[in-house]
Amino acid sequence: MTRVCFELHVKPELLDEYIARHTPVRREMLDEIAAAGRRNYSLFLADGGRLIGYYETDDDQAAQAYLAASPVATTWEAEMAPYFVGLDGRPDQAATPLTEIFHLADQQAAASPNEESDAS
């Protein structure tokens, strides 16, 4: 499983409208996200329009390709593009990827049961 996190910036003057467009997202778009193989998908909005997205998938390249070929996703992404600052391309493909540097479960699994904690 791959965890994907990304960042976009929503134009501050369009924040309320952007939120409204996601409350709720159209059912056919929700179905396409799931069909692409993305799960546990969340968006987080910070002050000033900073948007952080997160999802999990087994094959992100396949999920990207599925959504790129989907007429439903193409329409949705075209509708969403005007909401973002400095976007070059579709929001789902032009977002800035963030590098994961820590994941609790991964580190717990990698630690030996006899390993002492730095806090001891």
C-alpha positions in Angstrom: 0.0 0.0 0.0 1.2 3.5 -0.9 0.3 6.6 1.2 0.1 9.8 -0.9 0.0 13.3 0.5 -0.2 16.4 -1.6 -0.5 20.2 -1.3 -2.5 22.8 -3.3 -3.5 26.4 -2.6 -7.1 27.5 -2.9 -7.6 31.1 -3.9 -8.6 32.9 -0.7 -11.5 34.7 -2.3 -13.0 31.3 -3.4 -12.6 29.4 -0.2 -16.3 29.4 0.7 -17.3 28.3 -2.8 -14.6 25.6 -2.8 -15.9 24.2 0.5 -19.4 24.2 -0.7 -18.4 22.2 -3.8 -17.1 19.5 -1.5 -20.2 19.5 0.8 -20.9 16.9 -0.6 -18.9 15.9 -3.7 -21.1 14.5 -6.5 -21.8 10.8 -6.1 -20.4 9.9 -9.6 -17.0 11.5 -8.6 -16.9 9.7 -5.3 -17.5 6.5 -7.2 -14.7 7.2 -9.7 -12.2 7.9 -6.9 -13.1 4.5 -5.3 -13.0 2.8 -8.7 -9.5 4.2 -9.3 -8.4 2.4 -6.2 -8.0 5.4 -3.9 -9.2 4.9 -0.3 -9.0 6.7 3.0 -9.0 10.0 1.0 -9.2 13.2 3.0 -8.7 16.9 2.3 -7.6 19.3 5.0 -7.9 23.1 4.7 -5.7 25.6 6.6 -5.9 29.3 6.9 -5.1 31.2 3.8 -6.3 28.4 1.5 -3.5 25.8 2.0 -5.0 22.5 1.1 -3.5 19.2 2.1 -4.8 16.0 0.6 -4.1 12.4 1.7 -5.1 9.0 0.3 -4.0 5.4 0.2 -3.8 3.2 -2.9 -2.2 0.0 -4.0 -1.0 1.4 -7.3 -0.9 5.2 -7.6 0.2 5.2 -11.3 -2.8 3.0 -12.2 -5.1 5.3 -10.1 -3.8 8.4 -11.9 -4.2 6.7 -15.3 -7.8 5.6 -14.5 -8.8 9.1 -13.4 -7.0 10.8 -16.4 -9.1 8.6 -18.7 -12.4 9.1 -16.8 -14.8 11.6 -18.3 -16.4 12.2 -14.9 -13.0 13.0 -13.3 -12.0 15.1 -16.3 -15.1 17.2 -15.9 -14.7 17.5 -12.1 -11.0 18.5 -12.4 -11.8 21.1 -15.1 -14.5 22.6 -12.8 -12.0 22.6 -9.8 -9.0 24.1 -11.6 -10.1 27.7 -11.3 -10.1 27.5 -7.5 -6.4 27.0 -7.3 -3.4 29.4 -7.1 -0.5 28.8 -9.6 -1.9 25.6 -11.0 -0.3 24.1 -14.1 -2.6 21.4 -15.3 -5.3 19.3 -13.6 -5.5 19.6 -9.8 -5.3 15.9 -9.4 -2.1 15.7 -11.4 -0.4 19.0 -10.8 -0.5 19.0 -7.0 2.8 19.2 -5.1 3.6 15.8 -3.6 4.8 15.8 0.0 7.4 13.3 1.1 6.5 11.1 4.0 9.2 11.1 6.7 7.5 9.3 9.5 4.7 6.7 9.9 4.1 5.3 13.3 3.0 1.8 12.3 5.9 1.3 9.9 8.4 2.3 12.6 6.8 0.2 15.2 6.9 -2.8 12.9 10.5 -2.2 12.0 11.6 -1.8 15.7 12.8 -5.0 17.4 10.8 -6.0 20.5 14.0 -5.7 22.6 15.0 -2.3 21.3 15.0 0.3 24.0 13.2 3.6 23.5 15.3 6.8 23.3 13.0 8.1 26.0 14.3 5.5 28.5 
